[in-house]
């Protein structure tokens, strides 16, 4: 996703501004097509549920966009709050979840969440804000609003995976996938790599999505490769089109007891009830 370097440089300056998302902010209809195509087999949801069950929990979704994932959490959670900085998306998210009594949407940003301390059991963010070095203000806010024993779940794209990650690397030559993984490890996160399958109704839908995710030259390469992988001719046709896309699920659990200041515990250690000071919690 081609806004990473700009976003990271802004966060390093300590800025509190909101950086526009170049896809959903400007191409919301195409992004809806993308959301519906993503992870059709539910692999990300399966891993998230393994890492932290949100049944009966209070869930915060940071960067919820137009609310696409909120109903999925609401089906099992006690309450769900979506936070989104872009007012038009806040409006559309509220419309999407209007008939769900346990869901609320507020305008806000990751660096300054409009919620009290220790209010949530689960904080979730998917391909929003948390892209590696520079996101420390948001990590501190997530830690603040989590209850002891609560879990932060961050889903981002695996830029080392093929073929989607290769296209991303073409647009982001300075992006360092191993460096990002090391950053999250230093912050006390576990990392689980997940391979998913995107499924589009036809080649036209696939092209529409790739054109909002990549620069024009890279999108052209990606579209041609996906057509070859699916044996789709130059015509639009009606054949469904699949695309393998890799993700990373980063997980960190807030300690429930006394630990060495500045340190956290892994989910496995938290489940065992044995505190640890093996990895830093904050920079």
BAKOL-683543 format. One record per residue (C-alpha): residue number from 0; residue in one letter; y, z, x. Coordinates in Angstrom, 1 decimal, m for minus. Last residue first. Layout:
<recs>
num	residu	c2	c3	c1
NUM	A	Y	Z	X;
...
</recs>
This chain:
<recs>
num	residu	c2	c3	c1
282	X	2.6	23.1	9.9;
281	X	0.8	24.8	7.1;
280	X	m2.8	25.8	6.3;
279	X	m4.1	25.7	9.9;
278	X	m7.9	25.6	10.3;
277	X	m10.4	28.2	11.5;
276	X	m9.0	31.3	9.9;
275	X	m11.9	31.9	7.6;
274	X	m12.6	34.0	4.5;
273	X	m16.2	34.4	3.3;
272	X	m16.6	34.2	m0.4;
271	X	m19.2	31.5	m0.1;
270	X	m17.3	29.2	m2.5;
269	X	m14.2	29.6	m0.4;
268	X	m16.1	28.7	2.8;
267	X	m17.4	25.5	1.2;
266	X	m14.0	24.6	m0.2;
265	X	m12.5	25.0	3.3;
264	X	m10.3	28.0	4.1;
263	X	m6.7	28.4	5.1;
262	X	m4.5	29.6	7.9;
261	X	m0.8	30.2	8.5;
260	X	m1.2	34.0	8.2;
259	X	m4.7	35.2	9.1;
258	X	m6.6	35.7	5.9;
257	X	m6.5	38.3	3.1;
256	X	m8.2	37.3	m0.1;
255	X	m8.5	34.4	m2.6;
254	X	m7.6	31.6	m0.2;
253	X	m6.2	28.4	m1.5;
252	X	m8.8	25.6	m1.6;
251	X	m8.3	22.2	0.2;
250	X	m9.8	18.9	m0.7;
249	X	m9.1	15.4	0.5;
248	X	m10.8	12.6	m1.4;
247	X	m10.7	9.3	0.6;
246	X	m11.0	5.9	m1.0;
245	X	m12.7	2.6	m0.4;
244	X	m12.4	m0.5	m2.5;
243	X	m15.1	m3.0	m3.3;
242	X	m13.9	m5.9	m5.5;
241	X	m15.5	m7.4	m8.6;
240	X	m14.5	m10.4	m10.7;
239	X	m15.6	m11.1	m14.3;
238	X	m16.0	m14.8	m15.1;
237	X	m13.5	m16.1	m17.7;
236	X	m12.1	m19.1	m15.8;
235	X	m8.9	m19.1	m13.7;
234	X	m9.5	m22.4	m11.8;
233	X	m9.8	m22.4	m8.0;
232	X	m13.5	m21.7	m8.2;
231	X	m15.0	m18.2	m8.3;
230	X	m18.0	m17.5	m6.1;
229	X	m17.3	m13.7	m6.4;
228	X	m17.0	m13.1	m2.6;
227	X	m15.2	m16.5	m2.2;
226	X	m12.7	m15.6	m5.0;
225	X	m12.1	m12.2	m3.4;
224	X	m11.4	m13.9	m0.1;
223	X	m8.9	m16.3	m1.5;
222	X	m7.1	m13.6	m3.4;
221	X	m6.9	m11.4	m0.3;
220	X	m5.5	m14.2	1.9;
219	X	m2.9	m15.0	m0.8;
218	X	m2.0	m11.3	m1.2;
217	X	m1.5	m11.1	2.6;
216	X	1.0	m13.9	2.6;
215	X	2.8	m12.7	m0.5;
214	X	3.1	m9.0	0.6;
213	X	0.5	m6.8	m1.0;
212	X	m0.1	m4.5	m4.0;
211	X	1.8	m6.4	m6.7;
210	X	0.2	m9.7	m5.9;
209	X	m3.3	m8.1	m5.7;
208	X	m3.0	m7.0	m9.3;
207	X	m2.0	m10.3	m10.9;
206	X	m4.6	m12.1	m8.8;
205	X	m7.4	m9.9	m10.1;
204	X	m6.2	m10.4	m13.7;
203	X	m6.2	m14.1	m13.2;
202	X	m9.7	m14.0	m11.7;
201	X	m11.2	m12.6	m14.8;
200	X	m11.9	m9.3	m16.7;
199	X	m11.4	m7.4	m13.4;
198	X	m13.9	m4.8	m12.0;
197	X	m13.0	m2.5	m9.1;
196	X	m15.9	m0.9	m7.4;
195	X	m15.7	2.3	m5.5;
194	X	m16.7	3.6	m2.0;
193	X	m15.9	7.3	m1.5;
192	X	m15.1	9.0	1.7;
191	X	m15.0	12.8	1.5;
190	X	m12.5	14.7	3.5;
189	X	m12.2	18.5	3.8;
188	X	m8.6	19.8	4.2;
187	X	m7.2	22.5	6.4;
186	X	m3.8	21.0	7.3;
185	X	m5.2	20.0	10.7;
184	X	m7.9	18.0	8.8;
183	X	m5.2	16.3	6.8;
182	X	m3.4	15.2	9.9;
181	X	m6.7	14.1	11.6;
180	X	m7.4	11.9	8.6;
179	X	m4.0	10.4	8.9;
178	X	m4.4	9.8	12.6;
177	X	m7.7	8.1	12.0;
176	X	m6.0	5.7	9.5;
175	X	m3.0	4.9	11.7;
174	X	m0.4	2.8	9.9;
173	X	1.7	0.9	12.4;
172	X	0.3	m2.6	11.3;
171	X	1.0	m1.8	7.7;
170	X	0.9	m5.2	5.8;
169	X	m2.1	m6.4	7.8;
168	X	m3.6	m2.9	7.7;
167	X	m3.5	m3.1	3.9;
166	X	m5.5	m6.3	3.9;
165	X	m8.1	m4.7	6.2;
164	X	m8.3	m1.6	3.9;
163	X	m9.2	m3.8	1.0;
162	X	m12.1	m5.5	2.8;
161	X	m13.4	m3.3	4.1;
160	X	m12.5	0.4	4.7;
159	X	m10.3	1.8	7.4;
158	X	m7.3	2.1	5.0;
157	X	m9.2	4.5	2.8;
156	X	m6.9	4.7	m0.2;
155	X	m5.8	8.2	m1.2;
154	X	m7.0	10.9	m3.5;
153	X	m5.6	14.4	m3.0;
152	X	m7.3	17.4	m4.7;
151	X	m5.7	20.8	m4.2;
150	X	m7.9	23.7	m5.3;
149	X	m7.2	27.1	m6.7;
148	X	m8.9	30.2	m5.3;
147	X	m5.6	32.1	m5.4;
146	X	m3.4	30.4	m7.9;
145	X	m1.8	27.1	m7.0;
144	X	2.0	26.6	m7.5;
143	X	3.0	27.6	m4.0;
142	X	0.2	25.7	m2.2;
141	X	1.3	22.5	m4.0;
140	X	4.9	23.2	m3.0;
139	X	3.9	23.6	0.6;
138	X	1.8	20.4	0.5;
137	X	4.8	18.6	m1.0;
136	X	7.1	19.7	1.8;
135	X	4.4	18.7	4.4;
134	X	4.2	15.1	3.2;
133	X	5.7	13.7	6.5;
132	X	2.4	13.1	8.2;
131	X	m0.2	11.7	5.7;
130	X	0.1	9.7	2.5;
129	X	0.6	12.5	0.0;
128	X	3.3	10.9	m2.2;
127	X	1.1	9.3	m4.8;
126	X	m2.2	7.5	m4.3;
125	X	m3.8	10.1	m6.6;
124	X	m2.5	13.7	m6.7;
123	X	m4.4	16.6	m8.3;
122	X	m3.5	20.3	m8.4;
121	X	m6.2	22.6	m9.9;
120	X	m6.1	26.2	m10.9;
119	X	m2.5	26.2	m11.8;
118	X	0.5	28.7	m12.4;
117	X	0.6	30.5	m9.0;
116	X	4.4	30.2	m8.7;
115	X	6.5	28.7	m11.5;
114	X	6.9	25.0	m12.3;
113	X	9.6	22.3	m11.8;
112	X	8.0	21.1	m8.5;
111	X	10.4	20.5	m5.7;
110	X	8.9	18.3	m2.9;
109	X	6.4	16.7	m5.3;
108	X	9.1	15.5	m7.7;
107	X	10.1	16.2	m11.3;
106	X	10.2	14.8	m14.8;
105	X	7.8	16.7	m17.1;
104	X	4.7	15.7	m19.0;
103	X	2.7	18.1	m21.2;
102	X	m0.9	18.0	m22.3;
101	X	m3.0	20.6	m24.3;
100	X	m2.0	19.2	m27.7;
99	X	m3.1	15.7	m27.0;
98	X	m1.6	13.3	m29.7;
97	X	1.5	12.5	m27.6;
96	X	m0.6	11.8	m24.5;
95	X	0.4	8.1	m24.1;
94	X	3.9	8.5	m25.5;
93	X	4.6	11.3	m23.0;
92	X	3.4	9.1	m20.2;
91	X	5.7	6.3	m21.4;
90	X	8.7	8.6	m21.3;
89	X	7.8	10.0	m17.9;
88	X	7.3	6.4	m16.7;
87	X	10.8	5.5	m17.8;
86	X	12.2	8.7	m16.1;
85	X	10.7	8.1	m12.6;
84	X	9.9	11.4	m10.9;
83	X	6.5	12.2	m12.5;
82	X	4.8	15.5	m13.0;
81	X	1.9	15.7	m15.4;
80	X	0.8	19.1	m16.8;
79	X	m2.7	19.6	m18.2;
78	X	m4.0	22.7	m20.1;
77	X	m7.3	24.2	m20.9;
76	X	m9.1	21.4	m19.1;
75	X	m12.1	19.5	m20.3;
74	X	m10.9	16.4	m22.2;
73	X	m7.4	17.0	m20.8;
72	X	m8.4	15.8	m17.3;
71	X	m9.4	12.4	m18.6;
70	X	m6.4	12.3	m20.9;
69	X	m4.0	12.8	m17.9;
68	X	m5.4	9.9	m15.8;
67	X	m3.2	7.1	m17.2;
66	X	m0.1	9.2	m17.6;
65	X	2.6	6.6	m17.0;
64	X	2.9	7.7	m13.4;
63	X	1.2	11.0	m12.8;
62	X	2.9	11.6	m9.5;
61	X	1.6	15.2	m9.3;
60	X	m1.2	16.1	m11.8;
59	X	m1.3	19.8	m12.5;
58	X	m4.4	21.3	m14.1;
57	X	m4.9	24.6	m15.9;
56	X	m8.7	25.2	m16.0;
55	X	m11.1	25.5	m18.9;
54	X	m13.4	22.9	m17.3;
53	X	m11.6	21.7	m14.1;
52	X	m14.7	21.6	m11.9;
51	X	m13.7	21.4	m8.3;
50	X	m15.3	19.5	m5.4;
49	X	m18.2	18.1	m7.5;
48	X	m15.8	17.2	m10.3;
47	X	m13.6	15.3	m7.9;
46	X	m16.6	13.5	m6.4;
45	X	m17.8	12.3	m9.9;
44	X	m14.2	11.3	m10.8;
43	X	m14.0	9.2	m7.7;
42	X	m17.3	7.5	m8.4;
41	X	m16.5	6.7	m12.0;
40	X	m18.4	3.4	m12.1;
39	X	m15.3	1.4	m13.1;
38	X	m13.4	2.7	m10.1;
37	X	m10.3	0.7	m10.7;
36	X	m10.0	m2.1	m13.2;
35	X	m8.3	m0.1	m15.9;
34	X	m5.8	1.2	m13.4;
33	X	m5.1	m2.3	m12.1;
32	X	m4.5	m3.8	m15.5;
31	X	m2.1	m0.9	m16.2;
30	X	m0.4	m1.7	m12.8;
29	X	0.1	m5.3	m14.1;
28	X	1.9	m3.9	m17.1;
27	X	4.0	m1.5	m15.0;
26	X	5.2	m4.1	m12.6;
25	X	8.5	m2.6	m11.4;
24	X	8.0	1.1	m11.2;
23	X	4.2	0.7	m11.1;
22	X	4.1	m1.6	m8.0;
21	X	7.0	m1.0	m5.5;
20	X	7.0	2.8	m6.0;
19	X	10.6	3.8	m5.6;
18	X	11.3	6.6	m3.1;
17	X	12.5	9.9	m4.6;
16	X	15.0	11.8	m2.4;
15	X	14.3	15.2	m0.9;
14	X	15.0	14.1	2.7;
13	X	13.5	16.1	5.6;
12	X	14.0	13.2	8.0;
11	X	10.2	13.2	8.4;
10	X	9.9	12.7	4.6;
9	X	12.0	9.5	4.9;
8	X	10.0	8.1	7.8;
7	X	6.8	8.8	5.8;
6	X	8.0	6.9	2.7;
5	X	9.2	3.9	4.7;
4	X	5.9	3.7	6.6;
3	X	3.8	4.1	3.4;
2	X	5.5	1.5	1.2;
1	X	3.0	m1.3	1.8;
0	X	0.0	0.0	0.0;
</recs>
